[in-house]
Every structure is written in C-alpha cells, then in structure tokens.
C-alpha cells in the first residue's frame, strides 16, 4: 500500500455540515490527499451528506457502504449505523456498537494514527461532546497533525474545546482557514 499521501480524517457533529461546506469550498481538488469524513449520525436515518458536499468539491464523494481501498483525490463519507477504520490503506466498515455515546471519530482517528503515522491529519469541526480527543492524542503521538475549528466559529464547541484543553493542535482556525492551512501543508510534501 502506497502511503506517500496524506489521509485527512474529519470529525464533526452538531453544526458540522456548514463547517464542512466552507472547508471543502477552499480545498484544492488536486491535492494528493484522501479525506474521510466521520460525523455523528442517527442509526436509522439515511445520511445525505455525500449529496450535500458534492456541490462544494470537484473530488468524488463516496459513501463507504463496504470495505474499500483508500485512494487519494476522494472524499469518503461514513454512513449511518456504521463505524470505519483504516488498516493497511483499506477502509474497513463495521456495524456500530450499542453504546449510547457515539465514538465514531475516535475509532477512525486511532486507526488513522496507527496506519498513516506522520501522514495522518485529524481535523475536528463543530460538535458537542469530546469524541475525537483520544484519537487526536494518538495522531499527535504518532507524528501526525491535529487541527481544530476555532470554537468561536463553531455552532457547537464541545468537540473543538476538548481537543484544545487536552491536546496540542497545530492550528485553531475557522473552517476556511483550516482548509487553506491544509492546502499549504499537503501541497509541498
């Protein structure tokens, strides 16, 4: 598996849709990057996130309904009642456990850190709670980069604040600025 490209995990929950749209409006479509968007979803509601993001990017936006290879230049979207991990450059889909608290972001970020090391980027956007914190710590530990939406620009600031309080993000910016920072980071690697 070629891991010469960055893989960017994006975690979001409440208020995350608007942040995602702004973010992808600014992302260069020629970046040698794969994106995996992990949001908190109801178990029985069919997510339309892929359709909602398509007008904001020229990249392919793919609902991850089965295991598949991770390919740069694509945006992969977690679907309802599932969690995903990456192992040896392949996205692995499993049914979400029965826990009330959704930890889909941590599950993905932890696997991303282990699989991509310094080529892992974790971005936390608007959302409540602290999902993503443990995974962000591991990304940091493995030499990757963690970035966070500025809580002032987030509709729900719990997820961004949890990272800021307990980890050391390399950037705390609004979604547009996060995208611009990522464009610079990934364009020169």
Rosetta blueprint (number, residue, H / E / L):
1 X L
2 X L
3 X L
4 X L
5 X L
6 X E
7 X E
8 X E
9 X E
10 X E
11 X E
12 X E
13 X L
14 X L
15 X L
16 X H
17 X H
18 X H
19 X H
20 X H
21 X H
22 X H
23 X H
24 X H
25 X H
26 X H
27 X L
28 X L
29 X L
30 X L
31 X L
32 X L
33 X E
34 X E
35 X E
36 X E
37 X E
38 X E
39 X E
40 X L
41 X L
42 X L
43 X L
44 X L
45 X L
46 X L
47 X L
48 X L
49 X H
50 X H
51 X H
52 X H
53 X H
54 X H
55 X L
56 X L
57 X L
58 X L
59 X L
60 X E
61 X E
62 X E
63 X E
64 X E
65 X L
66 X L
67 X L
68 X E
69 X E
70 X L
71 X L
72 X L
73 X L
74 X E
75 X E
76 X E
77 X E
78 X E
79 X L
80 X L
81 X L
82 X E
83 X E
84 X E
85 X E
86 X E
87 X E
88 X L
89 X L
90 X E
91 X E
92 X E
93 X E
94 X E
95 X E
96 X L
97 X L
98 X L
99 X L
100 X L
101 X L
102 X L
103 X L
104 X H
105 X H
106 X H
107 X H
108 X H
109 X H
110 X H
111 X H
112 X H
113 X H
114 X H
115 X H
116 X H
117 X H
118 X H
119 X H
120 X E
121 X E
122 X E
123 X E
124 X E
125 X L
126 X L
127 X L
128 X L
129 X L
130 X L
131 X L
132 X L
133 X H
134 X H
135 X H
136 X H
137 X H
138 X H
139 X H
140 X H
141 X H
142 X L
143 X L
144 X L
145 X E
146 X E
147 X E
148 X E
149 X E
150 X L
151 X H
152 X H
153 X H
154 X L
155 X L
156 X L
157 X L
158 X H
159 X H
160 X H
161 X H
162 X H
163 X H
164 X H
165 X H
166 X H
167 X L
168 X L
169 X L
170 X L
171 X E
172 X E
173 X E
174 X L
175 X H
176 X H
177 X H
178 X H
179 X H
180 X H
181 X H
182 X H
183 X H
184 X H
185 X H
186 X H
187 X H
188 X L
189 X L
